[in-house]
Amino acid sequence: MPKLDGRRVALRGRVAPDTHTRAVLAARERGLSLSDYLGMLIDRDTEGREITPSLQEELPLTKSA
């Protein structure tokens, strides 16, 4: 399980500079932080999916690239 910071965990990734700019602008248009905007997109794209214990075991940050 990733380390909690309050009620959240860190999410790190790299995107092209223009993608970052569009994400920041889209977040601002919605009155959200970039973090909350990314969370909203993930929630929207995974709505209704169950996270099984086996999937949680496969995704710890220690095993990421």
N, C-alpha and C positions, 0 to 999 in steps of 0.2 A: 504494500500500500504506500503511495506517495506521502511525503511528510506534509502534514496540515499546517497552514498558516492561518490561524483563526478557524474559519469554516471553509477554507479554500486550499487548493494545492497549486503549485507553480506549473505553468504550461509554457514550454519554450519551443520555438521553431523559427525558421528563416523563410522569408518571402522576398520577392523582388521589391525594390524601392517604390515603384508605382502601385503595387498591390498594397503596400503598407500605407501609402498616402490615401488611397481610396478607402481603406478600412478605417483609418482615423477620421476621415471626412464623414463616412457613413455613420460612425459611432456618434460623432458630434451632432449630426442631423437628428439623431434619435435621443440626444441628451444623455448618452451613455459613455462610460469609460471604454477604452479599447478592450479591456478584460471582460467587461459585462457584454459588450457587443459580440465578442467571440463566443462567449458562453451562450448568448441568445441564438447564434447561428448553429452551434452544436446541438442545443436543445431542440431547435426547430427541425434539424436534419435527422435527429435520432428519436423523435417523438414516438412514444409507444413501444420502443424497443426495451426488452428486459436485459439487464446486465446479469449474466449468470456467474456464479462463483468461479467457474473454470476460466471465463474470459477475464475476470478481475485478476486472477493469478498470472495470466499471460502478459499483463500490461504494466507491471511496476516500472517505475522510472529507472531502476537499476539495470534493467535489461534493454533499455532503449539505446539507439545508436548515438 
